[in-house]
Amino acid sequence: MLNRIWNAYSSAGNDLAALGDKYDFHKSWGNEDWDDRSRYNAFQYAVRILCKQITAEQGGPLIPIELDYFLWSE
């Protein structure tokens, strides 16, 4: 899902600097140090931005929990 979010966010023309380094963004969640939540916050930021953009394009609400289903179907 990290890769899909990165690609969708990038394809939508958004500023990738807000997400940090591509390598860090794509690291597995399994080894996450939860003392520093900046990577998780960047992921959630991207999810929220994408939901707003997709909602505007599709004409209907898309909430964050639905985004993975939406992107998976593409």
PDB file with one MODEL, atoms N, CA, C and O in Angstrom:
MODEL        1
ATOM      1  N   MET A   1       0.829  -1.188   0.000  1.00  0.00           N
ATOM      2  CA  MET A   1       0.000   0.000   0.000  1.00  0.00           C
ATOM      3  C   MET A   1       0.874   1.253   0.000  1.00  0.00           C
ATOM      4  O   MET A   1       0.498   2.267  -0.588  1.00  0.00           O
ATOM      5  N   LEU A   2       2.025   1.194   0.647  1.00  0.00           N
ATOM      6  CA  LEU A   2       2.917   2.352   0.637  1.00  0.00           C
ATOM      7  C   LEU A   2       3.296   2.745  -0.791  1.00  0.00           C
ATOM      8  O   LEU A   2       3.310   3.926  -1.136  1.00  0.00           O
ATOM      9  N   ASN A   3       3.599   1.758  -1.602  1.00  0.00           N
ATOM     10  CA  ASN A   3       3.962   2.015  -2.993  1.00  0.00           C
ATOM     11  C   ASN A   3       2.782   2.603  -3.765  1.00  0.00           C
ATOM     12  O   ASN A   3       2.954   3.548  -4.535  1.00  0.00           O
ATOM     13  N   ARG A   4       1.609   2.061  -3.568  1.00  0.00           N
ATOM     14  CA  ARG A   4       0.417   2.564  -4.274  1.00  0.00           C
ATOM     15  C   ARG A   4       0.110   4.012  -3.883  1.00  0.00           C
ATOM     16  O   ARG A   4      -0.222   4.832  -4.738  1.00  0.00           O
ATOM     17  N   ILE A   5       0.222   4.319  -2.600  1.00  0.00           N
ATOM     18  CA  ILE A   5      -0.036   5.689  -2.144  1.00  0.00           C
ATOM     19  C   ILE A   5       0.996   6.629  -2.746  1.00  0.00           C
ATOM     20  O   ILE A   5       0.642   7.694  -3.252  1.00  0.00           O
ATOM     21  N   TRP A   6       2.269   6.248  -2.698  1.00  0.00           N
ATOM     22  CA  TRP A   6       3.331   7.080  -3.272  1.00  0.00           C
ATOM     23  C   TRP A   6       3.057   7.345  -4.756  1.00  0.00           C
ATOM     24  O   TRP A   6       3.118   8.487  -5.213  1.00  0.00           O
ATOM     25  N   ASN A   7       2.758   6.288  -5.495  1.00  0.00           N
ATOM     26  CA  ASN A   7       2.530   6.425  -6.937  1.00  0.00           C
ATOM     27  C   ASN A   7       1.293   7.262  -7.245  1.00  0.00           C
ATOM     28  O   ASN A   7       1.329   8.105  -8.142  1.00  0.00           O
ATOM     29  N   ALA A   8       0.216   7.046  -6.527  1.00  0.00           N
ATOM     30  CA  ALA A   8      -1.012   7.811  -6.758  1.00  0.00           C
ATOM     31  C   ALA A   8      -0.805   9.276  -6.406  1.00  0.00           C
ATOM     32  O   ALA A   8      -1.260  10.166  -7.125  1.00  0.00           O
ATOM     33  N   TYR A   9      -0.122   9.519  -5.308  1.00  0.00           N
ATOM     34  CA  TYR A   9       0.151  10.890  -4.862  1.00  0.00           C
ATOM     35  C   TYR A   9       1.022  11.598  -5.891  1.00  0.00           C
ATOM     36  O   TYR A   9       0.773  12.753  -6.236  1.00  0.00           O
ATOM     37  N   SER A  10       2.031  10.907  -6.371  1.00  0.00           N
ATOM     38  CA  SER A  10       2.931  11.456  -7.384  1.00  0.00           C
ATOM     39  C   SER A  10       2.199  11.694  -8.696  1.00  0.00           C
ATOM     40  O   SER A  10       2.356  12.753  -9.304  1.00  0.00           O
ATOM     41  N   SER A  11       1.411  10.736  -9.140  1.00  0.00           N
ATOM     42  CA  SER A  11       0.676  10.838 -10.407  1.00  0.00           C
ATOM     43  C   SER A  11      -0.332  11.981 -10.401  1.00  0.00           C
ATOM     44  O   SER A  11      -0.653  12.542 -11.449  1.00  0.00           O
ATOM     45  N   ALA A  12      -0.826  12.322  -9.217  1.00  0.00           N
ATOM     46  CA  ALA A  12      -1.801  13.408  -9.112  1.00  0.00           C
ATOM     47  C   ALA A  12      -1.129  14.778  -9.146  1.00  0.00           C
ATOM     48  O   ALA A  12      -1.797  15.810  -9.063  1.00  0.00           O
ATOM     49  N   GLY A  13       0.201  14.778  -9.269  1.00  0.00           N
ATOM     50  CA  GLY A  13       0.918  16.044  -9.378  1.00  0.00           C
ATOM     51  C   GLY A  13       1.205  16.714  -8.048  1.00  0.00           C
ATOM     52  O   GLY A  13       1.514  17.905  -8.004  1.00  0.00           O
ATOM     53  N   ASN A  14       1.106  15.964  -6.972  1.00  0.00           N
ATOM     54  CA  ASN A  14       1.358  16.535  -5.654  1.00  0.00           C
ATOM     55  C   ASN A  14       2.860  16.637  -5.375  1.00  0.00           C
ATOM     56  O   ASN A  14       3.663  15.937  -5.991  1.00  0.00           O
ATOM     57  N   ASP A  15       3.221  17.503  -4.454  1.00  0.00           N
ATOM     58  CA  ASP A  15       4.615  17.731  -4.080  1.00  0.00           C
ATOM     59  C   ASP A  15       5.115  16.580  -3.213  1.00  0.00           C
ATOM     60  O   ASP A  15       4.671  16.412  -2.077  1.00  0.00           O
ATOM     61  N   LEU A  16       6.033  15.796  -3.749  1.00  0.00           N
ATOM     62  CA  LEU A  16       6.554  14.638  -3.026  1.00  0.00           C
ATOM     63  C   LEU A  16       7.413  15.014  -1.832  1.00  0.00           C
ATOM     64  O   LEU A  16       7.656  14.174  -0.967  1.00  0.00           O
ATOM     65  N   ALA A  17       7.874  16.242  -1.763  1.00  0.00           N
ATOM     66  CA  ALA A  17       8.690  16.676  -0.630  1.00  0.00           C
ATOM     67  C   ALA A  17       7.916  16.547   0.684  1.00  0.00           C
ATOM     68  O   ALA A  17       8.513  16.343   1.741  1.00  0.00           O
ATOM     69  N   ALA A  18       6.600  16.666   0.616  1.00  0.00           N
ATOM     70  CA  ALA A  18       5.779  16.546   1.820  1.00  0.00           C
ATOM     71  C   ALA A  18       5.811  15.135   2.408  1.00  0.00           C
ATOM     72  O   ALA A  18       5.509  14.943   3.586  1.00  0.00           O
ATOM     73  N   LEU A  19       6.178  14.152   1.588  1.00  0.00           N
ATOM     74  CA  LEU A  19       6.205  12.765   2.051  1.00  0.00           C
ATOM     75  C   LEU A  19       7.581  12.314   2.511  1.00  0.00           C
ATOM     76  O   LEU A  19       7.720  11.243   3.102  1.00  0.00           O
ATOM     77  N   GLY A  20       8.584  13.112   2.247  1.00  0.00           N
ATOM     78  CA  GLY A  20       9.937  12.741   2.631  1.00  0.00           C
ATOM     79  C   GLY A  20      10.626  11.920   1.555  1.00  0.00           C
ATOM     80  O   GLY A  20      10.245  11.957   0.385  1.00  0.00           O
ATOM     81  N   ASP A  21      11.624  11.195   1.961  1.00  0.00           N
ATOM     82  CA  ASP A  21      12.429  10.390   1.053  1.00  0.00           C
ATOM     83  C   ASP A  21      11.664   9.154   0.589  1.00  0.00           C
ATOM     84  O   ASP A  21      11.010   8.488   1.391  1.00  0.00           O
ATOM     85  N   LYS A  22      11.745   8.850  -0.701  1.00  0.00           N
ATOM     86  CA  LYS A  22      11.020   7.698  -1.244  1.00  0.00           C
ATOM     87  C   LYS A  22      11.421   6.401  -0.549  1.00  0.00           C
ATOM     88  O   LYS A  22      10.559   5.578  -0.240  1.00  0.00           O
ATOM     89  N   TYR A  23      12.720   6.208  -0.297  1.00  0.00           N
ATOM     90  CA  TYR A  23      13.189   4.988   0.375  1.00  0.00           C
ATOM     91  C   TYR A  23      12.583   4.864   1.767  1.00  0.00           C
ATOM     92  O   TYR A  23      12.096   3.798   2.144  1.00  0.00           O
ATOM     93  N   ASP A  24      12.612   5.942   2.523  1.00  0.00           N
ATOM     94  CA  ASP A  24      12.038   5.904   3.871  1.00  0.00           C
ATOM     95  C   ASP A  24      10.536   5.672   3.840  1.00  0.00           C
ATOM     96  O   ASP A  24       9.989   4.964   4.686  1.00  0.00           O
ATOM     97  N   PHE A  25       9.873   6.274   2.858  1.00  0.00           N
ATOM     98  CA  PHE A  25       8.420   6.124   2.760  1.00  0.00           C
ATOM     99  C   PHE A  25       8.028   4.677   2.462  1.00  0.00           C
ATOM    100  O   PHE A  25       6.987   4.211   2.924  1.00  0.00           O
ATOM    101  N   HIS A  26       8.846   3.970   1.700  1.00  0.00           N
ATOM    102  CA  HIS A  26       8.525   2.603   1.282  1.00  0.00           C
ATOM    103  C   HIS A  26       8.973   1.512   2.248  1.00  0.00           C
ATOM    104  O   HIS A  26       8.660   0.343   2.026  1.00  0.00           O
ATOM    105  N   LYS A  27       9.691   1.854   3.305  1.00  0.00           N
ATOM    106  CA  LYS A  27      10.127   0.835   4.260  1.00  0.00           C
ATOM    107  C   LYS A  27       8.918   0.133   4.875  1.00  0.00           C
ATOM    108  O   LYS A  27       7.857   0.732   5.052  1.00  0.00           O
ATOM    109  N   SER A  28       9.095  -1.123   5.190  1.00  0.00           N
ATOM    110  CA  SER A  28       8.035  -1.920   5.785  1.00  0.00           C
ATOM    111  C   SER A  28       7.591  -1.337   7.125  1.00  0.00           C
ATOM    112  O   SER A  28       8.403  -0.828   7.899  1.00  0.00           O
ATOM    113  N   TRP A  29       6.289  -1.421   7.379  1.00  0.00           N
ATOM    114  CA  TRP A  29       5.776  -0.978   8.678  1.00  0.00           C
ATOM    115  C   TRP A  29       6.229  -1.905   9.804  1.00  0.00           C
ATOM    116  O   TRP A  29       6.247  -1.502  10.967  1.00  0.00           O
ATOM    117  N   GLY A  30       6.593  -3.135   9.471  1.00  0.00           N
ATOM    118  CA  GLY A  30       6.971  -4.106  10.485  1.00  0.00           C
ATOM    119  C   GLY A  30       8.180  -3.725  11.306  1.00  0.00           C
ATOM    120  O   GLY A  30       8.337  -4.199  12.431  1.00  0.00           O
ATOM    121  N   ASN A  31       9.034  -2.882  10.768  1.00  0.00           N
ATOM    122  CA  ASN A  31      10.236  -2.461  11.480  1.00  0.00           C
ATOM    123  C   ASN A  31      10.146  -1.015  11.948  1.00  0.00           C
ATOM    124  O   ASN A  31      11.167  -0.384  12.224  1.00  0.00           O
ATOM    125  N   GLU A  32       8.963  -0.504  12.037  1.00  0.00           N
ATOM    126  CA  GLU A  32       8.757   0.901  12.379  1.00  0.00           C
ATOM    127  C   GLU A  32       9.104   1.171  13.837  1.00  0.00           C
ATOM    128  O   GLU A  32       8.748   0.408  14.735  1.00  0.00           O
ATOM    129  N   ASP A  33       9.807   2.280  14.046  1.00  0.00           N
ATOM    130  CA  ASP A  33      10.085   2.775  15.392  1.00  0.00           C
ATOM    131  C   ASP A  33       8.974   3.775  15.724  1.00  0.00           C
ATOM    132  O   ASP A  33       8.995   4.907  15.240  1.00  0.00           O
ATOM    133  N   TRP A  34       8.031   3.373  16.525  1.00  0.00           N
ATOM    134  CA  TRP A  34       6.852   4.202  16.759  1.00  0.00           C
ATOM    135  C   TRP A  34       7.110   5.372  17.694  1.00  0.00           C
ATOM    136  O   TRP A  34       6.186   6.116  18.019  1.00  0.00           O
ATOM    137  N   ASP A  35       8.361   5.547  18.133  1.00  0.00           N
ATOM    138  CA  ASP A  35       8.702   6.744  18.897  1.00  0.00           C
ATOM    139  C   ASP A  35       8.713   7.966  17.986  1.00  0.00           C
ATOM    140  O   ASP A  35       8.427   9.081  18.422  1.00  0.00           O
ATOM    141  N   ASP A  36       9.046   7.744  16.721  1.00  0.00           N
ATOM    142  CA  ASP A  36       9.036   8.804  15.718  1.00  0.00           C
ATOM    143  C   ASP A  36       7.927   8.486  14.715  1.00  0.00           C
ATOM    144  O   ASP A  36       8.061   7.573  13.901  1.00  0.00           O
ATOM    145  N   ARG A  37       6.863   9.225  14.779  1.00  0.00           N
ATOM    146  CA  ARG A  37       5.697   8.944  13.929  1.00  0.00           C
ATOM    147  C   ARG A  37       5.658   9.794  12.662  1.00  0.00           C
ATOM    148  O   ARG A  37       4.619   9.878  12.006  1.00  0.00           O
ATOM    149  N   SER A  38       6.768  10.419  12.314  1.00  0.00           N
ATOM    150  CA  SER A  38       6.758  11.323  11.166  1.00  0.00           C
ATOM    151  C   SER A  38       6.439  10.587   9.863  1.00  0.00           C
ATOM    152  O   SER A  38       5.736  11.127   9.009  1.00  0.00           O
ATOM    153  N   ARG A  39       6.941   9.375   9.702  1.00  0.00           N
ATOM    154  CA  ARG A  39       6.661   8.614   8.481  1.00  0.00           C
ATOM    155  C   ARG A  39       5.184   8.223   8.419  1.00  0.00           C
ATOM    156  O   ARG A  39       4.556   8.314   7.364  1.00  0.00           O
ATOM    157  N   TYR A  40       4.646   7.798   9.529  1.00  0.00           N
ATOM    158  CA  TYR A  40       3.223   7.454   9.593  1.00  0.00           C
ATOM    159  C   TYR A  40       2.368   8.692   9.320  1.00  0.00           C
ATOM    160  O   TYR A  40       1.373   8.619   8.599  1.00  0.00           O
ATOM    161  N   ASN A  41       2.759   9.817   9.895  1.00  0.00           N
ATOM    162  CA  ASN A  41       2.011  11.059   9.665  1.00  0.00           C
ATOM    163  C   ASN A  41       2.062  11.476   8.207  1.00  0.00           C
ATOM    164  O   ASN A  41       1.067  11.967   7.674  1.00  0.00           O
ATOM    165  N   ALA A  42       3.206  11.291   7.546  1.00  0.00           N
ATOM    166  CA  ALA A  42       3.325  11.609   6.122  1.00  0.00           C
ATOM    167  C   ALA A  42       2.414  10.705   5.301  1.00  0.00           C
ATOM    168  O   ALA A  42       1.772  11.163   4.356  1.00  0.00           O
ATOM    169  N   PHE A  43       2.353   9.424   5.657  1.00  0.00           N
ATOM    170  CA  PHE A  43       1.471   8.485   4.971  1.00  0.00           C
ATOM    171  C   PHE A  43       0.012   8.915   5.121  1.00  0.00           C
ATOM    172  O   PHE A  43      -0.730   8.953   4.139  1.00  0.00           O
ATOM    173  N   GLN A  44      -0.394   9.236   6.338  1.00  0.00           N
ATOM    174  CA  GLN A  44      -1.772   9.659   6.577  1.00  0.00           C
ATOM    175  C   GLN A  44      -2.097  10.969   5.863  1.00  0.00           C
ATOM    176  O   GLN A  44      -3.213  11.156   5.378  1.00  0.00           O
ATOM    177  N   TYR A  45      -1.132  11.862   5.802  1.00  0.00           N
ATOM    178  CA  TYR A  45      -1.299  13.119   5.073  1.00  0.00           C
ATOM    179  C   TYR A  45      -1.590  12.824   3.598  1.00  0.00           C
ATOM    180  O   TYR A  45      -2.525  13.380   3.022  1.00  0.00           O
ATOM    181  N   ALA A  46      -0.790  11.955   2.999  1.00  0.00           N
ATOM    182  CA  ALA A  46      -0.983  11.595   1.590  1.00  0.00           C
ATOM    183  C   ALA A  46      -2.348  10.958   1.370  1.00  0.00           C
ATOM    184  O   ALA A  46      -3.016  11.258   0.380  1.00  0.00           O
ATOM    185  N   VAL A  47      -2.767  10.094   2.267  1.00  0.00           N
ATOM    186  CA  VAL A  47      -4.073   9.438   2.168  1.00  0.00           C
ATOM    187  C   VAL A  47      -5.187  10.480   2.180  1.00  0.00           C
ATOM    188  O   VAL A  47      -6.106  10.416   1.364  1.00  0.00           O
ATOM    189  N   ARG A  48      -5.112  11.422   3.086  1.00  0.00           N
ATOM    190  CA  ARG A  48      -6.161  12.440   3.188  1.00  0.00           C
ATOM    191  C   ARG A  48      -6.208  13.335   1.942  1.00  0.00           C
ATOM    192  O   ARG A  48      -7.287  13.666   1.451  1.00  0.00           O
ATOM    193  N   ILE A  49      -5.037  13.720   1.439  1.00  0.00           N
ATOM    194  CA  ILE A  49      -4.989  14.546   0.230  1.00  0.00           C
ATOM    195  C   ILE A  49      -5.585  13.785  -0.947  1.00  0.00           C
ATOM    196  O   ILE A  49      -6.381  14.336  -1.707  1.00  0.00           O
ATOM    197  N   LEU A  50      -5.201  12.525  -1.099  1.00  0.00           N
ATOM    198  CA  LEU A  50      -5.735  11.715  -2.194  1.00  0.00           C
ATOM    199  C   LEU A  50      -7.243  11.545  -2.077  1.00  0.00           C
ATOM    200  O   LEU A  50      -7.946  11.603  -3.086  1.00  0.00           O
ATOM    201  N   CYS A  51      -7.747  11.340  -0.886  1.00  0.00           N
ATOM    202  CA  CYS A  51      -9.200  11.204  -0.702  1.00  0.00           C
ATOM    203  C   CYS A  51      -9.924  12.467  -1.147  1.00  0.00           C
ATOM    204  O   CYS A  51     -10.961  12.392  -1.806  1.00  0.00           O
ATOM    205  N   LYS A  52      -9.383  13.617  -0.790  1.00  0.00           N
ATOM    206  CA  LYS A  52      -9.996  14.881  -1.208  1.00  0.00           C
ATOM    207  C   LYS A  52      -9.966  15.018  -2.730  1.00  0.00           C
ATOM    208  O   LYS A  52     -10.957  15.425  -3.338  1.00  0.00           O
ATOM    209  N   GLN A  53      -8.844  14.683  -3.338  1.00  0.00           N
ATOM    210  CA  GLN A  53      -8.725  14.815  -4.792  1.00  0.00           C
ATOM    211  C   GLN A  53      -9.644  13.842  -5.521  1.00  0.00           C
ATOM    212  O   GLN A  53     -10.302  14.215  -6.492  1.00  0.00           O
ATOM    213  N   ILE A  54      -9.692  12.611  -5.062  1.00  0.00           N
ATOM    214  CA  ILE A  54     -10.545  11.613  -5.707  1.00  0.00           C
ATOM    215  C   ILE A  54     -12.012  11.959  -5.511  1.00  0.00           C
ATOM    216  O   ILE A  54     -12.818  11.781  -6.424  1.00  0.00           O
ATOM    217  N   THR A  55     -12.365  12.449  -4.337  1.00  0.00           N
ATOM    218  CA  THR A  55     -13.739  12.867  -4.077  1.00  0.00           C
ATOM    219  C   THR A  55     -14.138  13.972  -5.051  1.00  0.00           C
ATOM    220  O   THR A  55     -15.243  13.950  -5.592  1.00  0.00           O
ATOM    221  N   ALA A  56     -13.256  14.931  -5.276  1.00  0.00           N
ATOM    222  CA  ALA A  56     -13.565  16.028  -6.197  1.00  0.00           C
ATOM    223  C   ALA A  56     -13.712  15.521  -7.631  1.00  0.00           C
ATOM    224  O   ALA A  56     -14.573  15.997  -8.371  1.00  0.00           O
ATOM    225  N   GLU A  57     -12.885  14.568  -8.021  1.00  0.00           N
ATOM    226  CA  GLU A  57     -12.931  14.039  -9.388  1.00  0.00           C
ATOM    227  C   GLU A  57     -14.133  13.118  -9.606  1.00  0.00           C
ATOM    228  O   GLU A  57     -14.763  13.165 -10.662  1.00  0.00           O
ATOM    229  N   GLN A  58     -14.449  12.293  -8.627  1.00  0.00           N
ATOM    230  CA  GLN A  58     -15.490  11.278  -8.771  1.00  0.00           C
ATOM    231  C   GLN A  58     -16.878  11.781  -8.383  1.00  0.00           C
ATOM    232  O   GLN A  58     -17.883  11.156  -8.718  1.00  0.00           O
ATOM    233  N   GLY A  59     -16.931  12.899  -7.686  1.00  0.00           N
ATOM    234  CA  GLY A  59     -18.214  13.466  -7.313  1.00  0.00           C
ATOM    235  C   GLY A  59     -18.885  12.783  -6.139  1.00  0.00           C
ATOM    236  O   GLY A  59     -20.085  12.966  -5.932  1.00  0.00           O
ATOM    237  N   GLY A  60     -18.167  12.022  -5.383  1.00  0.00           N
ATOM    238  CA  GLY A  60     -18.731  11.373  -4.209  1.00  0.00           C
ATOM    239  C   GLY A  60     -17.692  11.257  -3.122  1.00  0.00           C
ATOM    240  O   GLY A  60     -16.493  11.295  -3.402  1.00  0.00           O
ATOM    241  N   PRO A  61     -18.124  11.120  -1.903  1.00  0.00           N
ATOM    242  CA  PRO A  61     -17.156  11.073  -0.803  1.00  0.00           C
ATOM    243  C   PRO A  61     -16.344   9.782  -0.792  1.00  0.00           C
ATOM    244  O   PRO A  61     -16.865   8.692  -1.030  1.00  0.00           O
ATOM    245  N   LEU A  62     -15.072   9.935  -0.512  1.00  0.00           N
ATOM    246  CA  LEU A  62     -14.175   8.799  -0.328  1.00  0.00           C
ATOM    247  C   LEU A  62     -13.458   9.025   0.991  1.00  0.00           C
ATOM    248  O   LEU A  62     -12.717   9.997   1.143  1.00  0.00           O
ATOM    249  N   ILE A  63     -13.674   8.140   1.934  1.00  0.00           N
ATOM    250  CA  ILE A  63     -13.028   8.276   3.235  1.00  0.00           C
ATOM    251  C   ILE A  63     -11.728   7.464   3.247  1.00  0.00           C
ATOM    252  O   ILE A  63     -11.580   6.526   2.464  1.00  0.00           O
ATOM    253  N   PRO A  64     -10.788   7.816   4.126  1.00  0.00           N
ATOM    254  CA  PRO A  64      -9.474   7.167   4.119  1.00  0.00           C
ATOM    255  C   PRO A  64      -9.501   5.641   4.158  1.00  0.00           C
ATOM    256  O   PRO A  64      -8.682   5.002   3.498  1.00  0.00           O
ATOM    257  N   ILE A  65     -10.395   5.059   4.892  1.00  0.00           N
ATOM    258  CA  ILE A  65     -10.432   3.594   4.988  1.00  0.00           C
ATOM    259  C   ILE A  65     -10.791   2.949   3.648  1.00  0.00           C
ATOM    260  O   ILE A  65     -10.476   1.781   3.417  1.00  0.00           O
ATOM    261  N   GLU A  66     -11.445   3.701   2.770  1.00  0.00           N
ATOM    262  CA  GLU A  66     -11.847   3.184   1.460  1.00  0.00           C
ATOM    263  C   GLU A  66     -10.762   3.342   0.394  1.00  0.00           C
ATOM    264  O   GLU A  66     -10.840   2.727  -0.669  1.00  0.00           O
ATOM    265  N   LEU A  67      -9.775   4.146   0.672  1.00  0.00           N
ATOM    266  CA  LEU A  67      -8.779   4.451  -0.350  1.00  0.00           C
ATOM    267  C   LEU A  67      -8.039   3.219  -0.830  1.00  0.00           C
ATOM    268  O   LEU A  67      -7.777   3.100  -2.027  1.00  0.00           O
ATOM    269  N   ASP A  68      -7.693   2.303   0.053  1.00  0.00           N
ATOM    270  CA  ASP A  68      -6.964   1.125  -0.391  1.00  0.00           C
ATOM    271  C   ASP A  68      -7.800   0.291  -1.353  1.00  0.00           C
ATOM    272  O   ASP A  68      -7.260  -0.263  -2.311  1.00  0.00           O
ATOM    273  N   TYR A  69      -9.107   0.191  -1.117  1.00  0.00           N
ATOM    274  CA  TYR A  69      -9.977  -0.541  -2.049  1.00  0.00           C
ATOM    275  C   TYR A  69     -10.053   0.169  -3.392  1.00  0.00           C
ATOM    276  O   TYR A  69     -10.036  -0.473  -4.442  1.00  0.00           O
ATOM    277  N   PHE A  70     -10.138   1.497  -3.357  1.00  0.00           N
ATOM    278  CA  PHE A  70     -10.203   2.263  -4.584  1.00  0.00           C
ATOM    279  C   PHE A  70      -8.932   2.087  -5.406  1.00  0.00           C
ATOM    280  O   PHE A  70      -9.001   1.830  -6.608  1.00  0.00           O
ATOM    281  N   LEU A  71      -7.780   2.224  -4.772  1.00  0.00           N
ATOM    282  CA  LEU A  71      -6.509   2.099  -5.484  1.00  0.00           C
ATOM    283  C   LEU A  71      -6.228   0.670  -5.910  1.00  0.00           C
ATOM    284  O   LEU A  71      -5.630   0.440  -6.961  1.00  0.00           O
ATOM    285  N   TRP A  72      -6.651  -0.282  -5.111  1.00  0.00           N
ATOM    286  CA  TRP A  72      -6.408  -1.692  -5.449  1.00  0.00           C
ATOM    287  C   TRP A  72      -7.140  -2.086  -6.719  1.00  0.00           C
ATOM    288  O   TRP A  72      -6.653  -2.914  -7.488  1.00  0.00           O
ATOM    289  N   SER A  73      -8.297  -1.502  -6.940  1.00  0.00           N
ATOM    290  CA  SER A  73      -9.107  -1.859  -8.107  1.00  0.00           C
ATOM    291  C   SER A  73      -8.559  -1.265  -9.404  1.00  0.00           C
ATOM    292  O   SER A  73      -8.973  -1.663 -10.493  1.00  0.00           O
ATOM    293  N   GLU A  74      -7.635  -0.318  -9.292  1.00  0.00           N
ATOM    294  CA  GLU A  74      -7.102   0.324 -10.513  1.00  0.00           C
ATOM    295  C   GLU A  74      -6.032  -0.516 -11.148  1.00  0.00           C
ATOM    296  O   GLU A  74      -5.475  -0.133 -12.177  1.00  0.00           O
TER     297      GLU A  74
ENDMDL
END
